[in-house]
Amino acid sequence: MLKNNFKYILFLLVLAMASCAKRGSITGGLKDTLGPELKISFPKNFSTDFKGNEIKLTFDEYIKLKDLNKQLIISPPMKYEPLITPTSVSKYLTIKILDTLKPNTTYSFNFGQSITDNNEGNPYNQFKYIFSTGAYIDSLTLGGTVKDAYNKEVESFVSVMLYEVNDKFKDSVVYHEAPRYVTNTLDSLKTFKLENLKAGKYLLVAMKDYGSNNKFNPEKDKIGFNKQFISIPNDTVYELKLFKEVLPLKVFKPIQASGNRLILPYQGKTNEVTITLKNGESVLPSITTKFPKKDSLQVWYKPLKVDSLALAFAKDNYKGKFTFKIKDQKKDSINITPIQAGFLNFRERFTLETATPLTKFDNSKIKIINKDSVSVDFKTEYDDFNQRLFFDFKSEPSQKYTFKIMPGALTDYMEQSNDTLTYTLNTKNLAEYGNLVVNLRNVKRFPVIVELSNEKGDVLAKEYSESNTKVEFNLVEPAQFWLRAIYDDNKNKEWDSGNYLEKRQAEEVIYFSTAVDVRANWDVEQVFDLSIPYSPEPKKKVDKKKKPVQSGF
Protein backbone atom coordinates (compact mmCIF):
# COMPACT_ATOMS: atom_id res chain seq x y z
CA MET A 1 0.00 0.00 0.00
CA LEU A 2 2.77 2.42 0.99
CA LYS A 3 4.73 1.41 -2.06
CA ASN A 4 1.78 2.15 -4.35
CA ASN A 5 1.22 5.56 -2.71
CA PHE A 6 4.89 6.44 -3.22
CA LYS A 7 4.60 5.62 -6.94
CA TYR A 8 1.50 7.77 -7.21
CA ILE A 9 3.15 10.75 -5.50
CA LEU A 10 6.26 10.36 -7.71
CA PHE A 11 4.05 10.39 -10.83
CA LEU A 12 2.39 13.64 -9.73
CA LEU A 13 5.76 15.29 -9.09
CA VAL A 14 7.05 14.36 -12.55
CA LEU A 15 3.86 15.65 -14.15
CA ALA A 16 4.13 18.96 -12.27
CA MET A 17 7.77 19.42 -13.29
CA ALA A 18 6.87 18.76 -16.92
CA SER A 19 4.14 21.38 -16.78
CA CYS A 20 6.54 23.92 -15.28
CA ALA A 21 9.13 23.22 -17.98
CA LYS A 22 6.69 23.74 -20.85
CA ARG A 23 7.79 26.60 -23.14
CA GLY A 24 5.54 29.58 -23.74
CA SER A 25 5.59 32.94 -25.52
CA ILE A 26 6.21 36.06 -23.47
CA THR A 27 4.05 38.95 -24.62
CA GLY A 28 4.66 42.59 -23.87
CA GLY A 29 1.01 43.55 -23.95
CA LEU A 30 -0.68 45.82 -26.52
CA LYS A 31 1.45 48.04 -28.74
CA ASP A 32 1.63 51.66 -27.63
CA THR A 33 -0.24 53.79 -30.21
CA LEU A 34 -0.74 56.91 -28.14
CA GLY A 35 1.44 59.99 -28.44
CA PRO A 36 2.90 61.86 -25.47
CA GLU A 37 0.91 64.57 -23.71
CA LEU A 38 1.81 67.79 -21.96
CA LYS A 39 1.77 67.21 -18.19
CA ILE A 40 2.64 70.69 -17.00
CA SER A 41 4.09 73.92 -18.41
CA PHE A 42 5.54 77.07 -16.98
CA PRO A 43 4.15 79.57 -17.70
CA LYS A 44 0.84 77.79 -18.30
CA ASN A 45 -0.35 77.28 -21.85
CA PHE A 46 -2.60 80.17 -23.01
CA SER A 47 -1.05 82.55 -20.49
CA THR A 48 -1.62 86.29 -20.82
CA ASP A 49 0.63 89.21 -19.86
CA PHE A 50 3.68 87.09 -20.72
CA LYS A 51 6.84 88.90 -19.53
CA GLY A 52 9.60 86.32 -19.48
CA ASN A 53 11.94 84.80 -22.05
CA GLU A 54 11.89 81.13 -21.05
CA ILE A 55 9.23 78.41 -21.29
CA LYS A 56 9.44 74.94 -19.71
CA LEU A 57 7.31 72.03 -20.93
CA THR A 58 7.01 68.70 -19.07
CA PHE A 59 5.53 65.62 -20.75
CA ASP A 60 4.03 62.41 -19.37
CA GLU A 61 6.72 60.20 -21.00
CA TYR A 62 10.13 60.40 -22.64
CA ILE A 63 10.02 62.30 -25.92
CA LYS A 64 12.33 63.07 -28.82
CA LEU A 65 12.25 65.77 -31.49
CA LYS A 66 11.86 64.89 -35.18
CA ASP A 67 12.28 67.35 -38.09
CA LEU A 68 11.81 70.30 -35.74
CA ASN A 69 13.21 72.76 -38.28
CA LYS A 70 10.50 71.76 -40.79
CA GLN A 71 7.61 71.14 -38.44
CA LEU A 72 7.81 74.03 -35.95
CA ILE A 73 5.83 77.10 -36.99
CA ILE A 74 6.10 80.23 -34.87
CA SER A 75 3.48 82.87 -35.54
CA PRO A 76 4.19 85.76 -35.70
CA PRO A 77 7.68 84.77 -36.93
CA MET A 78 10.64 85.78 -34.81
CA LYS A 79 13.72 87.49 -36.16
CA TYR A 80 15.94 85.26 -34.02
CA GLU A 81 14.93 81.62 -33.76
CA PRO A 82 14.37 80.47 -30.15
CA LEU A 83 16.74 77.93 -28.62
CA ILE A 84 14.89 74.67 -27.89
CA THR A 85 16.67 72.11 -25.70
CA PRO A 86 17.49 69.33 -25.17
CA THR A 87 17.70 67.72 -28.61
CA SER A 88 18.26 64.32 -26.95
CA VAL A 89 15.65 62.06 -25.32
CA SER A 90 14.02 63.73 -22.32
CA LYS A 91 10.74 64.35 -20.52
CA TYR A 92 11.34 68.08 -20.66
CA LEU A 93 11.71 70.86 -23.24
CA THR A 94 13.00 74.35 -22.59
CA ILE A 95 12.26 77.19 -25.02
CA LYS A 96 14.66 80.10 -24.70
CA ILE A 97 13.29 83.18 -26.49
CA LEU A 98 16.11 85.24 -28.04
CA ASP A 99 13.93 87.86 -29.74
CA THR A 100 12.20 90.96 -28.37
CA LEU A 101 8.48 90.18 -28.14
CA LYS A 102 5.92 92.61 -29.55
CA PRO A 103 3.47 94.17 -27.10
CA ASN A 104 -0.19 93.05 -27.04
CA THR A 105 0.52 90.16 -29.38
CA THR A 106 -0.60 86.54 -29.30
CA TYR A 107 2.24 84.10 -30.09
CA SER A 108 1.73 80.51 -31.23
CA PHE A 109 4.35 77.73 -31.25
CA ASN A 110 2.88 74.95 -33.42
CA PHE A 111 5.14 71.90 -33.15
CA GLY A 112 3.29 69.98 -35.88
CA GLN A 113 4.33 66.33 -35.50
CA SER A 114 7.87 67.02 -34.31
CA ILE A 115 7.31 65.81 -30.71
CA THR A 116 7.12 62.00 -30.60
CA ASP A 117 7.38 59.38 -27.88
CA ASN A 118 10.79 57.74 -27.57
CA ASN A 119 9.73 54.10 -27.97
CA GLU A 120 7.19 53.94 -30.81
CA GLY A 121 7.59 57.36 -32.40
CA ASN A 122 3.92 58.27 -31.89
CA PRO A 123 3.53 62.03 -32.48
CA TYR A 124 1.94 64.59 -30.22
CA ASN A 125 -0.16 65.77 -33.16
CA GLN A 126 -0.27 69.54 -33.80
CA PHE A 127 0.70 70.46 -30.25
CA LYS A 128 0.56 74.23 -29.73
CA TYR A 129 1.93 76.39 -26.97
CA ILE A 130 0.22 79.78 -27.01
CA PHE A 131 0.72 82.91 -24.96
CA SER A 132 -0.03 86.61 -25.20
CA THR A 133 2.04 89.60 -24.22
CA GLY A 134 -1.26 91.45 -23.76
CA ALA A 135 -4.31 91.01 -21.58
CA TYR A 136 -6.10 88.45 -23.79
CA ILE A 137 -5.53 85.69 -26.35
CA ASP A 138 -6.52 86.60 -29.93
CA SER A 139 -8.99 83.96 -31.14
CA LEU A 140 -10.00 84.75 -34.74
CA THR A 141 -9.28 82.24 -37.55
CA LEU A 142 -8.93 82.13 -41.34
CA GLY A 143 -8.88 79.06 -43.61
CA GLY A 144 -8.62 77.93 -47.20
CA THR A 145 -6.84 75.72 -49.71
CA VAL A 146 -3.58 75.92 -51.65
CA LYS A 147 -3.22 74.69 -55.24
CA ASP A 148 -0.62 74.87 -57.99
CA ALA A 149 -1.59 77.24 -60.82
CA TYR A 150 -0.42 74.82 -63.54
CA ASN A 151 0.47 71.41 -62.08
CA LYS A 152 -2.10 68.87 -60.95
CA GLU A 153 -0.61 68.54 -57.46
CA VAL A 154 0.82 71.20 -55.19
CA GLU A 155 4.12 70.73 -53.36
CA SER A 156 4.32 70.01 -49.64
CA PHE A 157 5.30 72.50 -46.91
CA VAL A 158 3.71 75.62 -48.39
CA SER A 159 3.72 78.68 -46.12
CA VAL A 160 0.55 80.77 -45.84
CA MET A 161 1.06 84.30 -44.55
CA LEU A 162 -0.84 87.39 -43.46
CA TYR A 163 0.77 90.85 -43.72
CA GLU A 164 -0.86 93.63 -41.75
CA VAL A 165 -2.10 96.49 -43.95
CA ASN A 166 -1.40 99.74 -42.11
CA ASP A 167 0.05 103.20 -42.81
CA LYS A 168 3.50 101.71 -43.45
CA PHE A 169 2.32 98.92 -45.77
CA LYS A 170 3.92 98.54 -49.21
CA ASP A 171 3.47 95.74 -51.77
CA SER A 172 7.20 95.05 -51.51
CA VAL A 173 6.71 93.82 -47.92
CA VAL A 174 6.82 90.18 -49.11
CA TYR A 175 10.43 90.63 -50.27
CA HIS A 176 11.86 92.28 -47.17
CA GLU A 177 9.79 91.69 -44.04
CA ALA A 178 8.41 88.78 -42.08
CA PRO A 179 4.60 88.39 -42.06
CA ARG A 180 2.44 89.17 -39.04
CA TYR A 181 1.05 85.61 -39.07
CA VAL A 182 2.23 82.40 -40.73
CA THR A 183 1.17 78.77 -40.94
CA ASN A 184 2.15 75.77 -43.07
CA THR A 185 0.35 73.08 -45.07
CA LEU A 186 2.92 70.54 -43.75
CA ASP A 187 3.51 67.35 -45.73
CA SER A 188 0.08 65.79 -46.10
CA LEU A 189 -2.41 68.67 -46.17
CA LYS A 190 -3.31 71.10 -48.96
CA THR A 191 -5.58 73.12 -46.67
CA PHE A 192 -4.51 75.78 -44.22
CA LYS A 193 -5.86 77.38 -41.07
CA LEU A 194 -4.47 80.53 -39.50
CA GLU A 195 -5.45 80.82 -35.85
CA ASN A 196 -5.18 83.23 -32.93
CA LEU A 197 -5.56 86.19 -35.25
CA LYS A 198 -6.28 89.79 -34.38
CA ALA A 199 -9.06 91.71 -36.15
CA GLY A 200 -7.72 93.89 -38.94
CA LYS A 201 -6.93 94.34 -42.63
CA TYR A 202 -4.39 91.98 -44.23
CA LEU A 203 -2.67 90.82 -47.40
CA LEU A 204 -3.04 87.04 -47.81
CA VAL A 205 -0.13 85.25 -49.48
CA ALA A 206 0.95 81.62 -50.04
CA MET A 207 4.60 80.85 -50.70
CA LYS A 208 6.71 77.81 -51.47
CA ASP A 209 9.56 79.25 -49.45
CA TYR A 210 12.65 77.30 -50.49
CA GLY A 211 14.89 79.62 -48.46
CA SER A 212 12.82 79.04 -45.29
CA ASN A 213 13.21 82.72 -44.36
CA ASN A 214 9.60 83.95 -44.76
CA LYS A 215 10.68 86.27 -47.59
CA PHE A 216 9.84 85.99 -51.30
CA ASN A 217 12.76 85.26 -53.62
CA PRO A 218 11.32 85.25 -57.18
CA GLU A 219 14.41 83.50 -58.53
CA LYS A 220 13.51 80.35 -56.56
CA ASP A 221 10.17 80.63 -54.77
CA LYS A 222 6.60 80.18 -55.95
CA ILE A 223 3.94 82.62 -54.81
CA GLY A 224 0.15 82.88 -54.71
CA PHE A 225 -1.93 85.78 -53.42
CA ASN A 226 -5.43 87.08 -52.92
CA LYS A 227 -5.80 90.07 -55.19
CA GLN A 228 -7.84 92.14 -52.75
CA PHE A 229 -6.93 92.83 -49.14
CA ILE A 230 -9.01 90.84 -46.66
CA SER A 231 -10.64 91.89 -43.43
CA ILE A 232 -10.73 89.70 -40.34
CA PRO A 233 -13.09 88.46 -39.01
CA ASN A 234 -14.79 86.80 -42.00
CA ASP A 235 -15.89 83.28 -42.85
CA THR A 236 -14.67 83.11 -46.48
CA VAL A 237 -12.75 80.00 -47.51
CA TYR A 238 -9.89 81.29 -49.67
CA GLU A 239 -8.14 79.50 -52.55
CA LEU A 240 -4.54 80.44 -53.32
CA LYS A 241 -2.79 79.26 -56.49
CA LEU A 242 1.01 79.06 -56.55
CA PHE A 243 3.02 80.07 -59.60
CA LYS A 244 6.66 80.70 -60.47
CA GLU A 245 7.14 84.17 -61.84
CA VAL A 246 8.86 84.72 -65.17
CA LEU A 247 11.87 86.80 -64.20
CA PRO A 248 12.68 90.08 -65.95
CA LEU A 249 15.12 89.67 -68.81
CA LYS A 250 18.73 89.67 -67.66
CA VAL A 251 21.66 88.78 -69.92
CA PHE A 252 24.94 87.51 -68.49
CA LYS A 253 28.48 87.70 -69.86
CA PRO A 254 29.08 85.48 -72.93
CA ILE A 255 31.16 82.31 -72.73
CA GLN A 256 33.21 81.22 -75.72
CA ALA A 257 32.16 77.65 -76.57
CA SER A 258 34.20 77.13 -79.76
CA GLY A 259 36.06 78.99 -82.47
CA ASN A 260 32.76 80.17 -83.99
CA ARG A 261 30.20 80.12 -81.17
CA LEU A 262 29.37 81.99 -77.96
CA ILE A 263 27.05 80.86 -75.19
CA LEU A 264 24.95 83.72 -73.82
CA PRO A 265 23.24 82.82 -70.50
CA TYR A 266 20.06 84.69 -69.57
CA GLN A 267 17.04 84.71 -67.30
CA GLY A 268 13.49 85.62 -68.28
CA LYS A 269 12.18 85.64 -71.87
CA THR A 270 14.40 86.48 -74.83
CA ASN A 271 11.73 86.90 -77.50
CA GLU A 272 12.37 90.02 -79.59
CA VAL A 273 15.81 90.58 -78.08
CA THR A 274 18.33 92.01 -80.55
CA ILE A 275 21.91 90.65 -80.46
CA THR A 276 24.72 92.53 -82.24
CA LEU A 277 28.29 91.21 -82.46
CA LYS A 278 31.09 93.68 -83.18
CA ASN A 279 34.79 93.63 -84.00
CA GLY A 280 35.77 97.15 -83.07
CA GLU A 281 33.24 99.31 -84.89
CA SER A 282 32.50 96.68 -87.55
CA VAL A 283 29.31 94.67 -87.15
CA LEU A 284 29.92 90.97 -87.73
CA PRO A 285 27.30 88.76 -89.42
CA SER A 286 25.89 86.38 -86.80
CA ILE A 287 23.02 84.01 -86.10
CA THR A 288 21.32 83.58 -82.73
CA THR A 289 19.76 80.24 -81.78
CA LYS A 290 18.49 78.52 -78.64
CA PHE A 291 20.83 76.34 -76.60
CA PRO A 292 18.91 73.06 -76.05
CA LYS A 293 17.39 72.57 -72.57
CA LYS A 294 19.25 75.54 -71.07
CA ASP A 295 18.44 79.19 -70.39
CA SER A 296 21.11 80.24 -72.85
CA LEU A 297 21.41 81.51 -76.40
CA GLN A 298 24.02 80.51 -78.96
CA VAL A 299 25.60 83.29 -81.01
CA TRP A 300 27.22 81.94 -84.17
CA TYR A 301 29.84 83.83 -86.19
CA LYS A 302 32.33 83.04 -88.94
CA PRO A 303 35.80 82.12 -87.57
CA LEU A 304 38.22 85.05 -87.46
CA LYS A 305 41.49 85.95 -85.77
CA VAL A 306 40.94 88.71 -83.23
CA ASP A 307 41.95 89.40 -79.66
CA SER A 308 38.49 90.44 -78.49
CA LEU A 309 34.89 90.99 -79.56
CA ALA A 310 31.99 93.05 -78.23
CA LEU A 311 28.38 91.91 -77.90
CA ALA A 312 25.48 94.33 -77.51
CA PHE A 313 21.89 93.37 -76.69
CA ALA A 314 18.63 95.29 -76.53
CA LYS A 315 14.99 94.64 -75.77
CA ASP A 316 12.68 97.58 -75.16
CA ASN A 317 14.43 99.69 -72.49
CA TYR A 318 16.81 96.90 -71.44
CA LYS A 319 20.20 97.35 -73.08
CA GLY A 320 23.78 96.31 -72.40
CA LYS A 321 27.19 95.52 -73.81
CA PHE A 322 29.96 93.02 -73.07
CA THR A 323 33.57 93.03 -74.26
CA PHE A 324 35.46 89.74 -73.97
CA LYS A 325 38.64 87.98 -75.05
CA ILE A 326 38.61 85.47 -77.92
CA LYS A 327 40.78 82.36 -77.78
CA ASP A 328 41.88 80.14 -80.64
CA GLN A 329 39.55 77.14 -80.28
CA LYS A 330 38.33 74.23 -82.38
CA LYS A 331 35.48 75.01 -84.80
CA ASP A 332 32.08 73.30 -84.63
CA SER A 333 31.39 70.60 -87.22
CA ILE A 334 28.11 69.89 -88.99
CA ASN A 335 26.24 67.10 -87.25
CA ILE A 336 22.69 65.97 -87.98
CA THR A 337 20.66 63.71 -85.67
CA PRO A 338 17.15 62.28 -86.16
CA ILE A 339 14.61 62.88 -83.38
CA GLN A 340 12.64 59.72 -84.20
CA ALA A 341 14.11 56.23 -84.49
CA GLY A 342 12.39 53.05 -85.68
CA PHE A 343 8.81 54.32 -85.86
CA LEU A 344 7.09 57.51 -86.96
CA ASN A 345 3.74 58.22 -85.29
CA PHE A 346 0.98 59.83 -87.32
CA ARG A 347 0.85 62.94 -85.10
CA GLU A 348 4.57 63.58 -85.66
CA ARG A 349 6.68 65.07 -88.42
CA PHE A 350 10.00 63.40 -89.17
CA THR A 351 12.53 65.78 -87.60
CA LEU A 352 16.28 66.27 -87.87
CA GLU A 353 18.16 68.22 -85.22
CA THR A 354 21.29 70.04 -86.37
CA ALA A 355 24.29 70.84 -84.17
CA THR A 356 25.09 73.90 -86.33
CA PRO A 357 22.52 76.26 -87.91
CA LEU A 358 21.60 75.41 -91.50
CA THR A 359 21.38 78.16 -94.13
CA LYS A 360 20.99 76.37 -97.48
CA PHE A 361 18.67 73.53 -98.53
CA ASP A 362 18.61 71.61 -101.80
CA ASN A 363 15.52 69.39 -101.79
CA SER A 364 16.47 67.97 -105.19
CA LYS A 365 19.16 66.01 -103.32
CA ILE A 366 16.65 64.57 -100.84
CA LYS A 367 14.33 61.62 -101.51
CA ILE A 368 11.66 59.83 -99.50
CA ILE A 369 10.98 56.33 -100.82
CA ASN A 370 8.30 53.92 -99.56
CA LYS A 371 8.60 50.13 -99.29
CA ASP A 372 7.47 49.78 -102.93
CA SER A 373 10.40 51.99 -104.03
CA VAL A 374 7.99 54.77 -105.00
CA SER A 375 9.07 58.35 -104.35
CA VAL A 376 6.88 60.36 -101.98
CA ASP A 377 6.25 64.07 -102.38
CA PHE A 378 7.38 66.18 -99.45
CA LYS A 379 8.12 69.68 -98.22
CA THR A 380 10.68 70.83 -95.65
CA GLU A 381 10.48 73.49 -92.99
CA TYR A 382 13.41 74.72 -90.93
CA ASP A 383 13.08 76.18 -87.42
CA ASP A 384 16.09 78.53 -87.32
CA PHE A 385 15.88 79.30 -83.60
CA ASN A 386 15.71 75.65 -82.46
CA GLN A 387 17.85 74.25 -85.32
CA ARG A 388 15.31 71.64 -86.41
CA LEU A 389 14.42 70.50 -89.94
CA PHE A 390 10.86 69.12 -90.42
CA PHE A 391 9.64 66.88 -93.24
CA ASP A 392 5.98 67.20 -94.26
CA PHE A 393 4.51 64.35 -96.32
CA LYS A 394 1.40 62.18 -96.38
CA SER A 395 2.25 59.08 -94.37
CA GLU A 396 0.32 55.85 -94.82
CA PRO A 397 -0.32 53.08 -92.26
CA SER A 398 1.87 49.94 -92.16
CA GLN A 399 4.39 51.61 -94.44
CA LYS A 400 8.16 51.81 -94.54
CA TYR A 401 9.88 55.07 -95.50
CA THR A 402 13.53 55.58 -96.36
CA PHE A 403 14.92 59.10 -96.22
CA LYS A 404 17.97 59.56 -98.47
CA ILE A 405 19.85 62.81 -98.08
CA MET A 406 22.66 63.10 -100.61
CA PRO A 407 25.89 65.09 -100.08
CA GLY A 408 25.39 68.84 -100.39
CA ALA A 409 21.67 68.77 -99.63
CA LEU A 410 22.17 70.67 -96.37
CA THR A 411 24.71 73.43 -95.80
CA ASP A 412 25.36 75.15 -92.49
CA TYR A 413 26.43 78.66 -91.57
CA MET A 414 30.12 77.73 -91.80
CA GLU A 415 29.64 76.46 -95.39
CA GLN A 416 29.95 72.83 -94.28
CA SER A 417 27.76 70.29 -96.09
CA ASN A 418 26.44 66.88 -95.10
CA ASP A 419 27.74 63.50 -96.20
CA THR A 420 25.24 60.85 -97.35
CA LEU A 421 22.55 60.32 -94.72
CA THR A 422 20.00 57.49 -94.72
CA TYR A 423 17.18 56.97 -92.24
CA THR A 424 14.49 54.29 -92.26
CA LEU A 425 11.23 54.61 -90.36
CA ASN A 426 8.09 52.50 -90.19
CA THR A 427 4.51 53.52 -89.54
CA LYS A 428 2.11 51.40 -87.52
CA ASN A 429 -1.31 50.04 -88.36
CA LEU A 430 -4.21 52.37 -87.56
CA ALA A 431 -5.58 49.76 -85.18
CA GLU A 432 -2.54 50.32 -82.94
CA TYR A 433 -3.74 53.84 -82.10
CA GLY A 434 -6.74 55.30 -80.31
CA ASN A 435 -8.95 58.32 -80.88
CA LEU A 436 -10.11 60.70 -78.16
CA VAL A 437 -12.87 63.26 -78.56
CA VAL A 438 -13.17 65.80 -75.73
CA ASN A 439 -16.53 67.56 -75.42
CA LEU A 440 -16.07 70.74 -73.42
CA ARG A 441 -18.91 71.93 -71.20
CA ASN A 442 -19.44 75.27 -69.44
CA VAL A 443 -16.58 77.05 -71.17
CA LYS A 444 -16.41 80.57 -69.70
CA ARG A 445 -14.47 82.11 -72.58
CA PHE A 446 -12.32 81.36 -75.63
CA PRO A 447 -9.66 80.61 -76.79
CA VAL A 448 -8.94 77.43 -74.85
CA ILE A 449 -5.87 75.19 -74.97
CA VAL A 450 -6.65 71.52 -74.30
CA GLU A 451 -3.66 69.38 -73.35
CA LEU A 452 -3.10 65.68 -72.84
CA SER A 453 -0.38 64.95 -70.31
CA ASN A 454 1.08 61.96 -68.50
CA GLU A 455 1.08 61.47 -64.73
CA LYS A 456 4.19 63.69 -64.42
CA GLY A 457 2.50 66.54 -66.29
CA ASP A 458 4.56 66.25 -69.51
CA VAL A 459 2.50 67.42 -72.51
CA LEU A 460 1.94 64.57 -74.96
CA ALA A 461 -0.54 66.31 -77.28
CA LYS A 462 -2.44 69.58 -77.39
CA GLU A 463 -5.11 71.31 -79.44
CA TYR A 464 -6.18 74.94 -79.66
CA SER A 465 -9.83 75.95 -79.86
CA GLU A 466 -11.05 79.46 -80.62
CA SER A 467 -14.76 78.59 -80.58
CA ASN A 468 -15.34 74.84 -80.90
CA THR A 469 -16.35 72.86 -77.81
CA LYS A 470 -15.53 69.58 -79.57
CA VAL A 471 -11.78 68.91 -79.52
CA GLU A 472 -10.38 65.85 -81.31
CA PHE A 473 -7.15 63.99 -80.60
CA ASN A 474 -6.92 61.47 -83.42
CA LEU A 475 -4.37 58.67 -83.70
CA VAL A 476 -2.80 59.02 -80.26
CA GLU A 477 -0.55 56.36 -78.80
CA PRO A 478 -2.45 54.21 -76.26
CA ALA A 479 -1.96 55.53 -72.72
CA GLN A 480 -3.63 56.93 -69.66
CA PHE A 481 -3.94 60.67 -70.18
CA TRP A 482 -4.63 63.58 -67.86
CA LEU A 483 -6.79 66.29 -69.40
CA ARG A 484 -6.29 69.95 -68.66
CA ALA A 485 -7.82 73.07 -70.18
CA ILE A 486 -6.14 76.48 -70.19
CA TYR A 487 -7.96 79.77 -70.70
CA ASP A 488 -5.54 81.51 -73.06
CA ASP A 489 -6.49 85.06 -72.13
CA ASN A 490 -3.65 86.79 -74.01
CA LYS A 491 -4.11 84.51 -77.06
CA ASN A 492 -0.46 83.55 -77.43
CA LYS A 493 -1.22 79.78 -77.53
CA GLU A 494 0.70 78.99 -74.34
CA TRP A 495 0.14 79.07 -70.59
CA ASP A 496 1.36 82.25 -68.93
CA SER A 497 2.38 82.58 -65.31
CA GLY A 498 1.40 85.45 -63.02
CA ASN A 499 3.21 88.38 -61.42
CA TYR A 500 2.85 89.50 -57.83
CA LEU A 501 3.75 93.20 -58.18
CA GLU A 502 1.54 93.54 -61.27
CA LYS A 503 -1.27 91.86 -59.30
CA ARG A 504 -1.69 89.47 -62.21
CA GLN A 505 -2.77 85.90 -61.59
CA ALA A 506 -1.54 83.01 -63.73
CA GLU A 507 -3.82 81.94 -66.58
CA GLU A 508 -6.52 79.62 -65.29
CA VAL A 509 -5.96 75.85 -65.62
CA ILE A 510 -8.68 73.24 -65.04
CA TYR A 511 -7.94 69.53 -64.69
CA PHE A 512 -10.36 66.72 -65.46
CA SER A 513 -11.09 64.74 -62.31
CA THR A 514 -9.59 61.38 -63.36
CA ALA A 515 -7.19 59.91 -65.89
CA VAL A 516 -8.68 59.03 -69.29
CA ASP A 517 -7.78 55.59 -70.62
CA VAL A 518 -7.26 55.44 -74.40
CA ARG A 519 -6.41 52.01 -75.76
CA ALA A 520 -5.48 50.64 -79.16
CA ASN A 521 -8.33 50.51 -81.71
CA TRP A 522 -10.68 52.44 -79.38
CA ASP A 523 -12.76 55.55 -79.93
CA VAL A 524 -13.27 57.37 -76.64
CA GLU A 525 -15.60 60.32 -76.06
CA GLN A 526 -15.14 62.26 -72.86
CA VAL A 527 -17.23 65.11 -71.47
CA PHE A 528 -15.03 67.69 -69.74
CA ASP A 529 -17.01 70.10 -67.55
CA LEU A 530 -14.80 73.14 -66.95
CA SER A 531 -17.03 74.35 -64.11
CA ILE A 532 -16.01 71.40 -61.90
CA PRO A 533 -12.64 71.97 -60.18
CA TYR A 534 -10.19 69.10 -59.88
CA SER A 535 -10.01 67.57 -56.42
CA PRO A 536 -7.30 64.94 -55.73
CA GLU A 537 -8.57 61.64 -54.38
CA PRO A 538 -6.73 58.64 -52.94
CA LYS A 539 -5.59 56.26 -55.64
CA LYS A 540 -7.92 53.31 -56.20
CA LYS A 541 -7.15 49.87 -57.54
CA VAL A 542 -8.15 49.50 -61.19
CA ASP A 543 -10.32 46.52 -62.10
CA LYS A 544 -8.51 45.29 -65.21
CA LYS A 545 -11.37 42.95 -66.08
CA LYS A 546 -13.80 45.83 -66.48
CA LYS A 547 -13.69 47.35 -69.98
CA PRO A 548 -15.51 50.34 -71.50
CA VAL A 549 -17.54 49.98 -74.69
CA GLN A 550 -15.17 49.41 -77.62
CA SER A 551 -15.59 50.53 -81.20
CA GLY A 552 -13.24 50.09 -84.12
CA PHE A 553 -12.09 52.72 -86.56
Secondary structure, DSSP 8 states (H G I E B T S, - for coil): -HHHHHHHHHHHHHHHHHHHH--------S-------EEEEES-TTBSS---SEEEEEEEEEEEE-SHHHH-EEES--SS--EEE--SSEEEEEEE--S---TT-EEEEE-TT-EEETTT--B-TT-EEEEESSSS---EEEEEEEEESSSSS--SS-EEEEEE-STT--TTHHHHS--SEEEE-TTT-SEEEEEEE-SEEEEEEEEE-TTSSSS--TTT-EEEE-SS-EEES---EEEEEEB------EE---EEEETTEEEEEEES--TT-EEEEEETTEEE-EEEEE-TTSSEEEEEE-----SEEEEEEEETTEEEEEEEE----------EEES--EE--TT--EEEEESS-EEEE-GGGEEEEETTS-B---EEEEETTTTEEEEE----TT-EEEEEE-TTSEEETTS-B---EEEEEE---GGGSEEEEEEEES--SS-EEEEEE-TT--EEEEEEESS-SEEEEEEE-SEEEEEEEEE-TT-SSS----BTTTTB----EEE-SS-EEE-TT-EEEEEEETTS-----------TT--------
